Every structure is written in C-alpha cells, then in structure tokens.
Amino acid sequence: MILLFLKDELLKSTYKHRIVITHHVPTRSHYPQQYINSHINSAFASELHGLIESTNANYWMYGHHYCNVLPFKIGNTTMVTNQLGYVMRGEQHLFKHGAVRVI
C-alpha cells in the first residue's frame, strides 16, 4: 500500500525536483560487501529497483545499513546515503560531517 502511494505521488508530481527519503535501503545494488550474504538483509533492505526506475525521482536518500557507499544512479535517480554507522565498530570513516546536498 505504501509503495503504491509513493509510486502514484511521484508519477503525478509536476514538481521539478522529486526527492524520496527513506530509512530502509531501497535496493541491493551497491550493497556493502560485508553484508552481501547476511541472513538478516530483508530487515534492512528491499529491492525496489523497478519502482525507482519507473518513478523518475531526482534523488533517493536512504540509510539503515550503517555503511556508506558512493552515490550511484538507477535510471535517472541518484541514490545517496551518508551514514555514521557504529563508531565502536569503525564504520564511521566514510561519514561526511556537514554534508549538504544542493538541489
């Protein structure tokens, strides 16, 4: 139901910039290598590649797997994350303090 709402709203949007922000990871593309075979991935990520590509959002910002990956594209959508991660596990090294995304 939520995915239908999101898709409908993005498809009917006439705004120049369409930005989606989610807590969960919306795709396993560019997934952190250390978690690729984890048996609990479904608690962190869904595979919404088709939805992302079809809605044509400009940006999709996400979190929840505690690691950073470089921005990448799915269709016309730039996928962006900036996660602190668990400092006690040393996951904070790619976190960008003061990061700002100019639209």
N, C-alpha and C positions, 0 to 999 in steps of 0.2 A: 504494500500500500504506500509506504513512504517512497519507494523507488518510483512508483507511478506518479506520485505528486511531484517529485523532483524532476522527472523527465517532462511532464506536462508543463510545469512552470518554466523550465529552460527553453522548451520548444516554442512556447507562445511569447516569450520575452522579446520586447523590442528595444531593450537597453543595449547600448553599445558594448558595455562590459558585463559579462556574466561570470560570477565568481562563486564557486562552491567551496564550503569549508566543512570538513567532516573530522571527527575524532578518529574513526577507523580508517584503515588503509583501503582505498578503493580498487586496488589492483595488485596482483603479484608480479607484475612487470617491474623489473629493477628492485626486487625484494632483497633485503640484506642477506648476504651469503650465509652468515652464521645461523639464520633462522629458516633457510630454504626447506629443510626436511623436518621441521618441528611438527610434532603431532598436535599442537595446540594453535596452529596458524589460523584456523577458522575463527578463533576468538579475537584475532587481531585484524584480519584482512578478509575482504570479499573480492571476487573477480567481477568487476563492473566495466571491463574494457569496452564492451559493446555500447553500454549506456553512455560512457564518457565520450566515445567517438561520435555517437549519434546526436548528442545534445549540443555539441559545439561550444561548450563553456570556454571562456578565455583561460581561466585558471582554476585549478582544483588544489586546495591546500588541505593537508591531512597530517595526522600524527599516529600515535599508538604503537608503533613497533620499536620505539626508543632508539632508533638509529637514523642517521641522515644519509640520504643518497642525493646525488646531484639532480637538479631539475631535468625532466625529460618530457617528451611530447607523446601524447596519444591523440592521433588525428590533429586537430587544431588546438587542443587543450594542453597547456603547460602544467605539469604536475610538480608541485612544490612542497617541501617539508623542511622544518627547522626544529629539530627535537633535541632537548637537553639530554635525555636518556638517564640512565642510572649512573651517577657520578662515582659511586663506590665500585662500579664495575668498569670504570674508564670509558663510558660510552659518550662522554660529553665533548670529545675533541673536535668534532665537525660542527658543533653548535655555534651559530653566529650571533653573538650578543649584539643587540641593537639593529638586527636585520630589519630592513623595511622593503616592501615590495611596492614600487610605484606603478600605478595603473594608468 
